[in-house]
């Protein structure tokens, strides 16, 4: 949170002096956010929008799951993830959430993507096959590796040769 307290650059409209955009620097990233907070359709301030974007990226990288939306309001955050990923963020007995709350010094509420208001949901692709949709549902909250570890014909032959 100390990094977010850095000064921002305000882009003002010359004619009336109204602040149009704010530019934040967060580490090596530079973010431009609308000053009125209306761009996302959420009632978060530009600082909260930046913090939610950074939290979304960080949680996604740390846990290897898809974070659909993060809403920060005051000292709490609502995190929307796939149904199968809720358990990953909550942890056994709430241990993971407690560790996150201690690290970020804020209250976390982990919710299913089904509870997310329709305006924030990603639009569905109408041209996906049923196989692709089933695969997304079954692997939604898991960080799957692309390698296939099944046995090949060569492996089965070498096992037989050892028996003779």
Residue pairs with C-beta under 8 A, 6 or more apart in sequence:
1 51
1 104
1 105
3 26
3 27
4 24
4 26
4 47
4 50
4 51
6 24
6 25
6 26
8 22
8 23
8 24
8 46
9 22
9 23
10 19
10 21
10 22
10 23
10 35
11 19
11 20
11 21
11 22
11 23
11 35
12 18
12 19
12 20
13 20
19 35
20 34
20 35
21 32
21 33
21 34
21 35
22 32
22 33
22 35
22 46
23 30
23 31
23 32
23 33
24 30
24 31
24 33
24 46
24 47
24 50
25 31
26 50
26 54
31 50
31 53
33 39
33 46
33 49
33 50
34 46
35 46
37 43
37 44
37 45
37 46
37 49
40 49
41 119
41 120
42 49
42 71
42 120
44 52
44 71
44 72
44 73
48 72
48 73
51 72
52 70
52 71
52 72
52 77
53 70
55 70
55 72
55 77
55 79
55 104
56 67
56 69
56 70
59 65
59 67
59 70
59 79
59 89
59 100
60 66
60 67
63 85
63 88
63 89
63 143
64 142
64 143
65 81
65 82
65 85
65 88
65 89
65 141
65 142
65 143
66 81
66 82
66 85
66 140
66 141
67 79
67 80
67 81
68 80
68 81
68 82
68 113
68 116
68 120
68 121
68 122
69 78
69 79
69 80
69 113
69 116
69 120
70 77
70 78
70 79
70 80
71 77
71 78
71 80
72 106
75 105
75 106
75 107
76 106
76 107
76 108
76 109
77 104
77 106
77 107
77 108
77 109
78 109
78 111
79 89
79 108
79 109
79 110
79 111
80 111
80 112
80 113
80 115
80 116
80 120
81 88
81 89
81 110
81 111
81 112
81 113
81 141
82 112
82 113
82 140
82 141
83 112
83 113
83 114
83 140
83 141
84 140
84 141
84 142
85 140
85 141
85 142
86 110
86 111
86 112
86 141
87 141
88 96
88 141
89 96
89 97
89 100
89 108
89 110
90 96
90 97
90 110
91 97
91 98
91 99
97 108
97 110
100 108
101 107
101 108
113 121
